[in-house]
Amino acid sequence: MNFNDRRALAMLPARIAALDTQIAELNVVLADPDLYARDPARFGATTVALAVARDELAVAEEQWLRLEMLREKIEAAEPGT
């Protein structure tokens, strides 16, 4: 693994946790049944932000999985481990 892969693997869990938190917060905002009627612009912006955060989370999880599998493959191939 190169430096960038090792760094990304180390940083991705925190990124994933932050995105999980952001998604939970956005879901709380959208759980307000009167939000759309009271503030359609905020509803729209929150909906878009939620979609973006979910997409970013999916990308981060896929990247973490790919790097973790690569790390495990490399460690399994090294003699003495």
Buried (B, 14 or more C-beta within 10 A) or exposed (E): BEEEBEEBBEEBEEBBEBBEEBBEBBEEBBEBEEBEEEBEEBBEEBBEBBEEBBEBBEEBBEBBEEBEEEBEEEEEEEEEE
